[in-house]
Structure formats: structure tokens, C-alpha cells
């Protein structure tokens, strides 16, 4: 990746474990989308599925940056070509494979057919083949801009991180809550070329998550100091996590009980890009990293966390298929999305997603193309 390599640092199990936790949170958000269609949905269960889990997507940008910078000598020349080839194999190929799979599957299931070439290009650019795939588009843009991130991280200091955090809060607030901007976007004609680029800005504008990515890179470069900080301030980081969680939850309930919002309107306001959501993401990133690094919990949980982390990539990409068929089964059997049903829905989706990941991973050992296309893993030479 660089011309001057530095000695490899010890493997960090925390990165793998956070991947698993993040994947579980994303499934919770998507199960919550099924539950909230029930007009009498329990608002507290909605909060658990849709608000508590809001760290799930941005925390993955944090650990992605941490992993990218962990064994990178930022002062050596950067081999962008080698870096790009590796990352495109692990993200772009699976992204295209899963996008085509969902387009073909949904085209058959819903009778909409396969999109024409121009529409297909638009779908692939914005990550709209399925609702979870936009994340991979943003990740690809982060990878393509890696020389910029390296240049910034080289110069980052704590005061500059504070300035960038303020800029992040201001930008996300403008993008999410500016009435004039959103009125302008939705007021554009449907045939406007500009409209989809603004409508789907969350799908590819890295500016929505630049701070958490740069924070991960900065802390990775200064990992020894970061480890010492976490060990010394574990109690404080725990308090910070629950304080920000409480703040985000209070914001959600305020929207419902004070402002008269529906549960859907509340979760579309109290999300990861609102100020409370940004601080909650930062707190969750530091808290989970500290907990999984110093492991102040029963050690026997590590085996389960390893399985969740190892298979999180496939489970993240495949779980909408499982959600679709469980939802169809519930619908055809006449079951209403009550709280007990939705809890069973969540655990069934999680377990089946992990089992599918394990099976495909095993099959990929005999037919390597499976792992290449689904999770970007290639046989070791």
C-alpha cells in the first residue's frame, strides 16, 4: 500500500466485534421499518429498533477508517493504484454482484422486470438496487478520496478535530433540516437531471460522515495514546455513551409527546445526522471500542462476537432477502406485526442471515467464485 512499510501492529478484535454489533443494528433499523407500518406500533419498541441503533451505519465508517490507517505509514508515499485495486475487489465487485442479484430477484418477484441501461446506470451510481446498498457507494467514494484523507490526517490536531466536528454538525443540520433547501429539491421537476443527485445525496455525499471517518483515522494513527486514553477513561466513556443515548432518546420522545409527531416522523428527525445523533455516534464508537478492547464482560461472549463479526459483511448484504420472505410469510398467514411478532422477526432474520453467511462461506471454499462475488474474499496464494 505504501513504499515504506512499518511493522504490523497487533490485531484488534474490537474492529471485528464492532462490525458484528453494527450489522445487528442495521437489521434492527430495517425490521423497525416493517414494524412501523403497524398504526398501533409500540413507540418504545420503535425507539429500540430505530433510534438506539442509529450509530450502526456511521460507526462502520469509524472502524473502516481505523482499519485503513492502522498499518499505514501516512508519511510514506501512498500507492493509490495498489490500494484501489484491492479495495475495488473487496467492495465494488460484491456491490455490483448483489445489485444485479436484487434487481433480477425483485424484478421477478414484483413483476417490474429489469431496468433499461440508462436507468440501470442511475441505480448503480446511487446504490438504489436495494435499501442497504447505498452504504457501499459511500464507502467506495471514501476509498477513492483516500489521498485526501491521508493529507488531512497528517495535519490533524485535537483543536482541528473540534473545528471539523462543528462543521459536521452544521453541514448535517443544513442537509437534513434546512426547509429552503429541501423545498427547492422537492420542487424540482421530475425530469430534472439535477433532482436525483440532490434527492439521493445521502447515498454518495461523503460530507455527511467525514468527521467520524477522520476521527477513526486520527485515533488509528495515534493508537497507542488512544489505547491508554480508553483504559484510563473507561468509566467516563461509558457515561458519555449513556448520556448521548439518553439525549437522542429524549429528542425522539419530545417529538412525539411535545410536538405531536408520529413515530415515523420522530425517527426521521432523531437520526444519526441530527446533533444528538452525531454525538451519540462518537460516543458509541469510543464506548464499544473500549469495551471490546479491555473486555470487561464474560470472555465466553467472544466466540459469539467473532462469529457475528466474521459473517457481518454477508449478513448485511443478504438480510433484505430474508426480511422479504419472512414478511411475505407473515402476510400470507394473516399475522399482524405486533411487538412479540416483530421481536421474533428480528431474531429470525439475524440467525438466518448468519447461517446463510456460514453456508456460503463454506461453499466458497470449494467454489471460490462465490466468495469473490459475495464478500470479496479471494483464495490465498
Secondary structure, 3 states (H helix, E strand, C coil): CECCCCCCCCCCHHHHHHHHHHHHHHHHHHHHHHHCCCCCCCHHHHHHHHHCCCCHHHHHHHHHHHHHHHCCCCCCCECHHHHHHHHHHHHHHHHHHHHHHHHHHHHHHCCCCCCCHHHHHHHHHHCCCCCCCHHHHHHHHHHHCHHHHHHHHHHCCHHHHHHHHHHHHHHHHHHHHCHHHHHHHHHCCCCCHHHHHHHCHHHCCHHHCHHHHHHHHHHHHCHHHHHHHHHHCHHHHHHHHHHHHHHHHHHHHHHHHCCCCCHHHHHCCCCCCCHHHHHHHHHHHHHHHHHHHHCCCCCCHHHHHHHHHHCHHHHHHHHHHHHHHHHHHHHHCCCCCCHHHHHHHHHHHHHHHHHHHHHHHHHHHHCHHHHHHHHCCCCCC
